Amino acid sequence: GAVKVDLEDVAAGGVIRDDQGRWILGFNKRLGQYFVFNVGLWGIIDSLLLLKNRHCDKLLIRMNSREELEYIPKEENLEANSITKIEFVRNEGLQLFIENPLDITR
């Protein structure tokens, strides 16, 4: 997932992939004025709700060696960051992407 802060307005978004790294779903959602920590939690909650609604029966969460959720630096999470930023252009509430909107090979 990712968080974008722009003029005190924030959006959360992310990418859900299968265990082979293949695209399942991308999403973003403008949240208004929130603390950045809360926005990160909204991204996690939205991801879990989207998976539940798609009837996914298994979930793999990347954890570090201390059994904490793994933080992925922005430089390694460019796709989720780019999808989150789309919300500031479109401003449509929750957006779901069945296909990767950043995939230029389509």
C-alpha distance (Angstrom), angle and dihedral (degrees) to the residues before:
residue distance angle dihedral
G1 . . .
A2 3.77 . .
V3 3.78 142.3 .
K4 3.80 126.3 -143.4
V5 3.80 121.6 -164.9
D6 3.80 117.6 -163.2
L7 3.81 123.8 165.9
E8 3.82 92.8 -23.9
D9 3.80 90.0 -51.8
V10 3.80 118.3 112.6
A11 3.78 137.6 -163.2
A12 3.79 132.2 -168.6
G13 3.75 126.6 -152.6
G14 3.72 144.3 152.9
V15 3.76 151.4 169.6
I16 3.78 125.5 -108.5
R17 3.81 116.2 -154.1
D18 3.77 135.0 178.7
D19 3.80 124.0 -115.7
Q20 3.82 89.4 -85.7
G21 3.81 92.7 54.8
R22 3.81 93.8 -106.7
W23 3.79 119.8 147.0
I24 3.81 116.2 -96.8
L25 3.79 103.7 160.5
G26 3.78 142.5 -21.8
F27 3.77 124.6 -156.5
N28 3.78 144.5 174.7
K29 3.78 136.6 -177.6
R30 3.79 134.2 -175.5
L31 3.79 110.7 -129.4
G32 3.81 103.4 -177.9
Q33 3.78 117.3 -139.1
Y34 3.80 113.4 -0.7
F35 3.76 139.1 138.4
V36 3.80 109.1 -93.4
F37 3.82 91.0 -120.7
N38 3.82 90.3 57.4
V39 3.80 90.8 48.9
G40 3.79 90.2 56.2
L41 3.80 89.2 52.4
W42 3.82 90.8 49.9
G43 3.80 88.3 54.1
I44 3.80 90.2 53.9
I45 3.81 92.8 45.5
D46 3.82 92.3 48.1
S47 3.81 90.4 49.7
L48 3.79 92.4 51.7
L49 3.82 93.0 46.2
L50 3.80 91.5 49.0
L51 3.81 90.5 50.8
K52 3.80 91.5 47.6
N53 3.80 91.6 50.1
R54 3.82 89.5 51.0
H55 3.84 88.6 53.4
C56 3.80 94.3 -118.9
D57 3.78 107.1 172.8
K58 3.81 98.7 -167.4
L59 3.76 132.2 47.1
L60 3.79 128.8 -168.8
I61 3.78 114.9 -160.7
R62 3.78 117.9 -170.3
M63 3.78 109.5 -125.0
N64 3.79 129.9 -177.5
S65 3.80 125.1 -128.6
R66 3.82 91.0 -84.5
E67 3.83 90.4 56.8
E68 3.79 92.8 -109.2
L69 3.77 125.9 133.9
E70 3.76 106.0 -87.5
Y71 3.79 117.3 -112.5
I72 3.78 112.3 -139.8
P73 3.82 113.3 -155.2
K74 3.80 116.8 -123.4
E75 3.80 90.7 -113.8
E76 3.82 89.6 60.8
N77 3.81 94.4 41.5
L78 3.81 101.0 53.8
E79 3.79 94.9 135.8
A80 3.82 94.7 56.0
N81 3.80 90.3 43.8
S82 3.81 92.1 51.7
I83 3.81 92.9 48.2
T84 3.80 90.5 49.7
K85 3.81 91.0 52.1
I86 3.83 90.5 54.8
E87 3.83 87.8 73.4
F88 3.79 91.1 66.2
V89 3.80 89.4 56.4
R90 3.80 98.6 43.4
N91 3.84 102.5 27.6
E92 3.81 93.0 -163.2
G93 3.80 102.6 140.1
L94 3.79 115.0 -119.4
Q95 3.79 110.2 10.8
L96 3.80 122.7 -169.5
F97 3.79 122.4 -160.9
I98 3.79 114.2 -158.7
E99 3.80 87.9 179.0
N100 3.78 124.1 38.1
P101 3.84 105.8 -95.2
L102 3.80 89.2 -157.7
D103 3.81 94.9 55.5
I104 3.80 104.6 110.0
T105 3.82 92.7 -176.8
R106 3.83 92.9 74.4
